[in-house]
Amino acid sequence: MIKFLDLQKINTPYRLAFEKKLATVSDRGWYILGEEVQKFENEFAAYCGTKHCIGVGNGLDALVLIFKSYIELGKLQKGDEVIVAANTYIASILAILQADLVPVLVEPDAQTYNLDPDLVGANLSAKTKAILAVHLYGQLCDMHKLQRIAKQHGLLLIEDAAQAHGAQDGHGIKAGNLSDAAGFSFYPGKNLGALGDAGTVTTNDPELAQMIRSLRNYGSEVKYYNDHIGYNSRLDELQAAFLQVKLPHLEGENQRRKYIAKRYLAEINNPKIGLPFYDRSLNHNFHLFVIQTKNREALQHYLQESGVQTMIHYPVPPHKQKALGQWNDLSFPITEKIHRRVLSLPMGPVLTDDEVTSVIRILNDYR
Ligand SMILES: *Cc1c(COP(=O)(O)O)cnc(C)c1O
């Protein structure tokens, strides 16, 4: 079976370095918010090109803490509207809801699956105060147009960069450094994955950075003195240490993903399969390689029988989820079509050339 993503194989080369880090952290006896977190924060800020990076518990919390911090700083108020693409992973929307803000769902661009700047413009209201730009599958949103809209209307622009580690725009600026603040996830399956839950916020705003540092740690900067009603969402020392081991290899791993994607794009030629739109001026990190097909269940079944594991990102759009019952009657035709047709092929830094060749051959043999 060709796995969709072989996490064990991805982490095996780092095993010895992980063990050394485990010994260091265990022997030091300081397990929360210590030098490993600080070191990783500095390294990831340098990697993204931002002034600040704040380690938090996971990617969802990174986004929640950004919104809650803006509320604490008086830059957002409960009930303010945040524009977000209707086809995003539900975490983006949960983050807005958990901060008592109002998500305004808009259809994505039918080609890129990312926010359509024209539709953002069309959905602005007097209550709109922020745009959440999700770089879906690792392809950047049109950040220059979104930056212009945000500036023109005095909106905050926030990136959900949970799938976009290392993705770059045409000027070489990385995800995480294209907005007021960005949330990253280091969930094990992301391009930079920990051995558990982990996340960060990146920003160039010192005031926001300080507020997030406080809110992630009970709203406290001096132990047992609490300035805000905070949370407990800290990046673990151990996960930060593991992430230090993997960060220097992220560029190489992304290059390997890009090489595999280029082969898929060049060699899959079956009229039943639609290939993803790929803007070559952007440096896509190919977190996912997502094809579309009319009869997805049949194709997925054929691939499974042929030894190719695939996944669906995602089978049900947020507005059709039981949890969001108040939106179940809304209609987003582009979003719904995407959710009916998408299928994610095996993708990752440890997929071999032979495996890629097999996937391509099996797809081209599909009738
Ligand atoms: C993974 C993901 C998240 C949430 O990250 P967690 O670390 O799992 O909380 C948020 N948004 C998007 C787009 C994601 O893919």
The ligand as an SDF file (V2000), in Angstrom:
LIG
                    3D

 15 15  0  0  0  0  0  0  0  0999 V2000
   -4.6690   21.9840   11.0290 C   0  0  0  0  0  0  0  0  0  0  0  0
   -5.4130   23.2350   10.7960 C   0  0  0  0  0  0  0  0  0  0  0  0
   -5.8210   24.0700   11.8490 C   0  0  0  0  0  0  0  0  0  0  0  0
   -5.7620   23.6850   13.2990 C   0  0  0  0  0  0  0  0  0  0  0  0
   -4.5530   23.2480   13.7640 O   0  0  0  0  0  0  0  0  0  0  0  0
   -4.5030   22.2930   15.0650 P   0  0  0  0  0  0  0  0  0  0  0  0
   -3.0730   22.3280   15.4580 O   0  0  0  0  0  0  0  0  0  0  0  0
   -4.9820   20.9560   14.6530 O   0  0  0  0  0  0  0  0  0  0  0  0
   -5.3800   22.9220   16.1030 O   0  0  0  0  0  0  0  0  0  0  0  0
   -6.3830   25.2990   11.5390 C   0  0  0  0  0  0  0  0  0  0  0  0
   -6.5880   25.6730   10.2620 N   0  0  0  0  0  0  0  0  0  0  0  0
   -6.2500   24.8940    9.2250 C   0  0  0  0  0  0  0  0  0  0  0  0
   -6.4740   25.3830    7.8460 C   0  0  0  0  0  0  0  0  0  0  0  0
   -5.6610   23.6480    9.4540 C   0  0  0  0  0  0  0  0  0  0  0  0
   -5.3420   22.8640    8.4150 O   0  0  0  0  0  0  0  0  0  0  0  0
  1  2  1  0
  2  3  1  0
  2 14  2  0
  3  4  1  0
  3 10  2  0
  4  5  1  0
  5  6  1  0
  6  7  2  0
  6  8  1  0
  6  9  1  0
 10 11  1  0
 11 12  2  0
 12 13  1  0
 12 14  1  0
 14 15  1  0
M  END
$$$$
